[in-house]
Amino acid sequence: MTYRARRAPRPDERRLDAERTRRLLLEAALEEFSAKGLAGARVQDIADRAGVNKQLISYHFGGKEGLFEALVRRWHEEEAEFNDPAVPLDELAVRYLHKALEDPRGSRLNAWCGLTEPCPGPADAPREDLSDLERRQAAGQIAADLDPAAVLLALMAMVAAPTLMPGAVVRAFGMDPRSPEFREHYAEQLRRIVRHLAG
């Protein structure tokens, strides 16, 4: 029998493998965190779900908290792709709603962070940027007597409610919150509510 020497991976192959591992770990972490919260999620379960050795979490992210912070950064990158300052506020709210309904894990994770201890953000994360809402208020999209921070919180609650309170959706609307009929109806109602914020 002849044996072939194992070829060492090229640097570009190593980079692709590392990117794939990071991607698998981020997806697995989002699943585990959204189901169990940051405190309840176990590193071993995240690694098992990703199909990798749990030491790779420390290697790539510095631990469970670093993995969470990487998810926060990934969300900000995704958000930058659809959060267009030129889009009217009612349409922007509906974009967030569609994003939350398509992938409810982010809303569930935020709920866990509120129910348990506050989840850490990236060390360099600034206070919530309200400049876009302040600009929209100056442009007349939000009434002058409303606090942009309160508007932001109300919008976040309206976007997350169908995911976090499906029973309330059924009781209030008589619809399955996952149905296309509910999505269409609620998106239109959200548009109208946001338009009324202009006063």
Order of alpha helices (4+ residues) and beta strands (2+ residues): alpha-alpha-alpha-alpha-alpha-alpha-alpha-alpha-alpha-alpha
